[in-house]
């Protein structure tokens, strides 16, 4: 009879983990079977897949944290009965310490995975917000490509725009303020070199935008056989951007995207023929699967 609690908990643990593993494998197989290029790539496609992986990881760590210690505790009583004696004080303390350490490790891993899921969700929402604004530029003659994959480097370019004013490689960043703000959007100050958020500062989005633009420029120039300038651009949905200098790459609030490109429309730098050639190259690249994150 003493084995009944252990067997019940063990059965619940094994079946729960089996269902999670089966559905995770089923989702992975379905993603591999999906026809490449059947639909245009949506904003944040790579992030969406990363979010799914993070959610599966969180479910698995939560199941382990819920079942492992009760299962171990349920196994102790029948084990001691078979052994004929309970462990001495030092042994009991050692076992309790190991159990506590295991639980702390599982909860720490769960915390890390939940933070990753939250970060990816914030970035995904930012890419959706920016993508909706970019899609509205079609009447201005811009072709928009979302989540352009770069399999050989293991990353994707959030958005690439091709239109009358040139080619733009866009880095979209989602940032959550560290305290509540009842007044609406937060403001970030930009001096051409650093983004100063309330309570912290960053340069990585600027550096990453420049690096992505350099890659797009190199690839497109090689693909069409002529030099193609590519302009880096950073978009911060949910934030107001206060520029304190005229230098540096453009950094925009999402709601300012339309105004920015309407202002550039009077300075065409590319022919319609070149726009079409570049768009064909981007369409071909976007037919492939997204890189794994």
C-alpha positions as CSV (number, residue, x, y, z in Angstrom):
1,X,0.0,0.0,0.0
2,X,2.9,2.4,0.6
3,X,3.7,2.3,-3.1
4,X,0.3,3.6,-4.1
5,X,1.1,7.4,-3.5
6,X,4.5,7.1,-5.3
7,X,2.9,5.2,-8.2
8,X,0.1,7.7,-8.5
9,X,2.4,10.7,-8.5
10,X,4.8,8.9,-10.9
11,X,2.1,8.0,-13.3
12,X,0.8,11.6,-13.3
13,X,4.4,12.9,-13.8
14,X,5.3,10.6,-16.7
15,X,2.0,11.0,-18.5
16,X,2.1,14.8,-18.2
17,X,5.7,15.0,-19.5
18,X,4.8,12.5,-22.3
19,X,1.9,14.7,-23.5
20,X,4.1,17.8,-23.4
21,X,6.8,16.1,-25.4
22,X,4.4,14.6,-27.9
23,X,2.7,17.9,-28.6
24,X,6.0,19.8,-28.9
25,X,7.3,17.2,-31.4
26,X,4.0,17.4,-33.3
27,X,4.3,21.2,-33.5
28,X,7.9,20.9,-34.8
29,X,6.9,18.4,-37.4
30,X,4.0,20.6,-38.6
31,X,6.4,23.6,-38.9
32,X,8.8,21.5,-41.0
33,X,6.0,20.3,-43.3
34,X,4.6,23.8,-43.9
35,X,5.3,24.8,-47.5
36,X,8.0,27.5,-47.7
37,X,6.8,30.7,-49.3
38,X,3.1,29.8,-49.3
39,X,2.3,33.1,-47.6
40,X,4.2,36.3,-47.2
41,X,6.4,36.4,-44.0
42,X,4.6,38.2,-41.2
43,X,6.3,40.7,-38.9
44,X,8.1,38.9,-36.1
45,X,7.9,35.5,-37.7
46,X,11.1,34.3,-36.1
47,X,10.1,35.8,-32.7
48,X,6.8,34.0,-32.9
49,X,8.6,30.7,-33.2
50,X,11.0,31.6,-30.4
51,X,7.9,32.5,-28.2
52,X,6.5,29.0,-28.9
53,X,9.7,27.3,-27.9
54,X,9.9,29.4,-24.7
55,X,6.3,28.5,-23.8
56,X,7.0,24.8,-24.2
57,X,10.2,25.2,-22.1
58,X,8.2,27.0,-19.4
59,X,5.5,24.2,-19.4
60,X,8.1,21.5,-19.0
61,X,10.0,23.2,-16.2
62,X,6.7,23.9,-14.4
63,X,5.7,20.3,-14.6
64,X,9.1,19.2,-13.3
65,X,8.9,21.7,-10.4
66,X,5.4,20.5,-9.5
67,X,6.1,16.7,-9.6
68,X,9.7,16.0,-8.9
69,X,9.7,16.7,-5.2
70,X,6.4,15.1,-4.3
71,X,7.5,12.0,-6.3
72,X,10.8,11.9,-4.4
73,X,9.0,12.3,-1.1
74,X,6.5,9.6,-1.9
75,X,9.3,7.1,-2.8
76,X,11.1,7.6,0.5
77,X,8.7,5.8,2.8
78,X,8.6,2.5,0.8
79,X,12.4,2.7,0.3
80,X,13.0,3.1,4.0
81,X,10.7,0.2,4.7
82,X,12.6,-2.1,2.3
83,X,15.9,-0.9,3.7
84,X,14.7,-1.6,7.2
85,X,15.7,1.7,8.8
86,X,15.2,5.4,8.3
87,X,18.3,7.5,7.6
88,X,20.1,9.2,10.4
89,X,20.0,13.0,11.0
90,X,22.9,13.9,8.8
91,X,21.6,11.8,6.0
92,X,18.1,13.3,6.3
93,X,19.6,16.8,6.3
94,X,21.6,15.9,3.2
95,X,18.6,14.5,1.4
96,X,16.5,17.6,2.3
97,X,19.3,19.8,1.1
98,X,19.5,18.0,-2.2
99,X,15.8,18.3,-2.6
100,X,15.8,22.0,-1.9
101,X,18.7,22.6,-4.3
102,X,16.9,20.7,-7.0
103,X,13.7,22.7,-6.5
104,X,15.6,26.0,-6.4
105,X,17.4,25.1,-9.7
106,X,14.1,24.2,-11.4
107,X,12.4,27.4,-10.2
108,X,15.4,29.4,-11.4
109,X,15.3,27.8,-14.8
110,X,11.5,28.5,-15.0
111,X,12.2,32.1,-14.0
112,X,14.8,32.5,-16.8
113,X,12.5,30.9,-19.4
114,X,9.5,33.1,-18.4
115,X,11.7,36.2,-18.7
116,X,12.8,35.1,-22.1
117,X,9.1,34.5,-23.1
118,X,8.2,38.0,-21.8
119,X,11.1,39.6,-23.7
120,X,10.2,37.8,-27.0
121,X,6.5,38.8,-26.5
122,X,7.5,42.4,-26.1
123,X,9.7,42.3,-29.2
124,X,7.0,40.6,-31.2
125,X,4.4,43.2,-30.3
126,X,6.8,45.9,-31.3
127,X,7.4,44.3,-34.7
128,X,3.7,43.9,-35.3
129,X,3.1,47.6,-34.4
130,X,6.0,48.7,-36.7
131,X,4.9,46.3,-39.4
132,X,1.4,47.7,-39.6
133,X,2.8,51.2,-40.1
134,X,5.2,50.1,-42.8
135,X,2.4,48.3,-44.7
136,X,0.7,51.6,-45.0
137,X,3.5,52.9,-47.1
138,X,2.4,51.0,-50.2
139,X,0.7,54.0,-51.8
140,X,4.0,55.9,-51.6
141,X,5.6,53.2,-53.7
142,X,7.4,51.2,-51.0
143,X,7.7,47.4,-51.0
144,X,7.9,46.0,-47.5
145,X,9.5,42.7,-46.5
146,X,9.2,41.5,-42.9
147,X,11.5,39.3,-41.0
148,X,14.0,38.8,-43.8
149,X,16.0,35.6,-42.9
150,X,19.7,35.4,-43.0
151,X,20.2,31.7,-42.5
152,X,24.0,31.8,-43.0
153,X,24.3,34.2,-40.0
154,X,21.5,32.8,-37.9
155,X,19.5,36.0,-37.6
156,X,16.8,38.0,-39.5
157,X,16.4,41.6,-40.5
158,X,13.2,42.9,-38.9
159,X,12.0,44.8,-41.9
160,X,13.5,45.8,-45.3
161,X,11.8,48.6,-47.3
162,X,12.5,49.2,-51.0
163,X,11.1,52.4,-52.5
164,X,11.6,55.7,-54.3
165,X,13.9,57.1,-51.5
166,X,16.1,53.9,-51.4
167,X,16.5,50.8,-49.4
168,X,16.0,50.8,-45.6
169,X,17.0,48.1,-43.1
170,X,14.9,48.5,-40.0
171,X,15.7,47.4,-36.5
172,X,12.6,47.3,-34.3
173,X,13.0,47.4,-30.6
174,X,10.5,46.7,-27.9
175,X,11.3,48.2,-24.5
176,X,9.2,48.2,-21.3
177,X,9.6,51.1,-18.9
178,X,10.8,50.2,-15.5
179,X,8.0,52.1,-13.7
180,X,4.4,53.0,-14.5
181,X,3.6,56.1,-16.5
182,X,0.0,57.4,-16.4
183,X,0.7,60.1,-18.8
184,X,1.0,57.9,-22.0
185,X,4.1,57.1,-24.0
186,X,7.5,57.3,-22.4
187,X,10.2,59.5,-23.9
188,X,13.6,58.4,-25.0
189,X,16.3,61.0,-25.7
190,X,18.7,60.4,-28.6
191,X,21.9,62.4,-29.2
192,X,23.0,60.6,-32.3
193,X,25.1,58.1,-30.4
194,X,23.1,56.9,-27.4
195,X,19.5,56.1,-26.6
196,X,18.7,57.4,-23.1
197,X,15.7,55.7,-21.7
198,X,14.2,56.6,-18.3
199,X,16.7,54.9,-15.9
200,X,19.1,53.4,-18.4
201,X,20.9,54.0,-21.7
202,X,21.7,51.8,-24.8
203,X,23.7,51.8,-27.9
204,X,23.1,48.2,-29.1
205,X,20.0,49.0,-31.2
206,X,21.9,51.6,-33.1
207,X,24.9,49.3,-33.6
208,X,22.7,46.4,-34.7
209,X,20.7,48.5,-37.2
210,X,24.0,49.6,-38.8
211,X,25.3,46.0,-38.9
212,X,22.0,44.8,-40.5
213,X,22.1,47.6,-43.1
214,X,25.7,46.7,-44.0
215,X,24.7,43.1,-44.5
216,X,21.7,44.0,-46.7
217,X,23.9,46.4,-48.7
218,X,26.6,43.8,-49.3
219,X,24.1,41.1,-50.3
220,X,21.9,43.2,-52.5
221,X,24.8,44.9,-54.3
222,X,26.3,41.5,-55.0
223,X,22.9,40.1,-56.2
224,X,22.1,42.9,-58.7
225,X,25.6,43.7,-59.7
226,X,25.7,47.3,-58.7
227,X,26.2,49.3,-55.5
228,X,23.0,49.7,-53.5
229,X,23.0,52.1,-50.6
230,X,21.1,50.8,-47.6
231,X,20.0,53.1,-44.8
232,X,19.7,51.9,-41.2
233,X,16.7,52.8,-39.3
234,X,15.6,52.2,-35.7
235,X,11.9,52.1,-34.6
236,X,10.8,52.2,-31.0
237,X,7.0,51.5,-30.8
238,X,5.4,52.9,-27.7
239,X,8.0,55.6,-27.2
240,X,8.4,59.2,-28.1
241,X,11.8,60.0,-29.5
242,X,13.4,63.4,-28.5
243,X,16.4,64.2,-30.7
244,X,19.0,66.4,-29.1
245,X,21.4,66.3,-32.1
246,X,21.1,66.2,-35.9
247,X,23.8,63.5,-36.3
248,X,23.3,59.7,-36.1
249,X,21.0,57.3,-37.9
250,X,17.2,57.9,-37.8
251,X,15.3,56.7,-34.7
252,X,11.6,56.9,-34.9
253,X,8.5,56.3,-32.9
254,X,6.2,54.0,-34.7
255,X,3.5,56.6,-35.2
256,X,6.1,58.8,-37.0
257,X,6.9,56.3,-39.7
258,X,4.4,57.6,-42.2
259,X,5.5,61.2,-41.7
260,X,9.2,60.3,-42.1
261,X,8.7,58.5,-45.4
262,X,6.3,61.0,-46.8
263,X,9.0,63.6,-46.3
264,X,11.5,61.4,-48.2
265,X,9.1,60.7,-51.1
266,X,10.0,64.0,-52.8
267,X,13.6,62.9,-53.2
268,X,13.5,59.8,-55.3
269,X,16.9,58.0,-55.5
270,X,15.9,54.8,-57.3
271,X,14.3,53.9,-60.6
272,X,11.3,51.7,-60.8
273,X,13.3,49.0,-62.7
274,X,15.9,48.8,-59.9
275,X,13.2,48.7,-57.2
276,X,11.6,45.7,-59.0
277,X,15.0,43.9,-59.3
278,X,15.7,44.4,-55.6
279,X,12.2,43.4,-54.6
280,X,12.6,40.1,-56.6
281,X,15.8,39.3,-54.7
282,X,14.1,40.0,-51.3
283,X,11.0,37.9,-52.3
284,X,13.3,35.0,-53.2
285,X,15.1,35.1,-49.8
286,X,11.8,35.4,-47.9
287,X,10.5,32.1,-49.3
288,X,12.9,30.2,-47.1
289,X,12.2,29.1,-43.5
290,X,13.1,31.4,-40.6
291,X,16.3,30.9,-38.7
292,X,15.9,29.1,-35.4
293,X,16.4,31.3,-32.3
